[in-house]
């Protein structure tokens, strides 16, 4: 099943590396929430609505981690500027 191998050695009760209120602590929490949502996906039954809800949360957390990584690598402003360009392009397509 998807995520099962990825999570097999994860201890959900392990100590946090960053306990202080910081960007690193926030990122670690998001990573932990992502692990929980992936685990939830492995144990829910085949209810399509529940599965869709979990997948949306997983993708949202992944996107948030992408934003944090871009920010840490000083690439977030470039990403924002690229999104502005994309919206301008879409705006011209749909007029």
Secondary structure, DSSP 8 states (H G I E B T S, - for coil): -TTHHHHTT--TT---S--SSSHHHHHHHHHHHHHHHHHHHHHS-S-HHHHHHHHHHHHHHHHHHHHHHHHHTT-HHHHHHHHHHHHHHHHHHT-
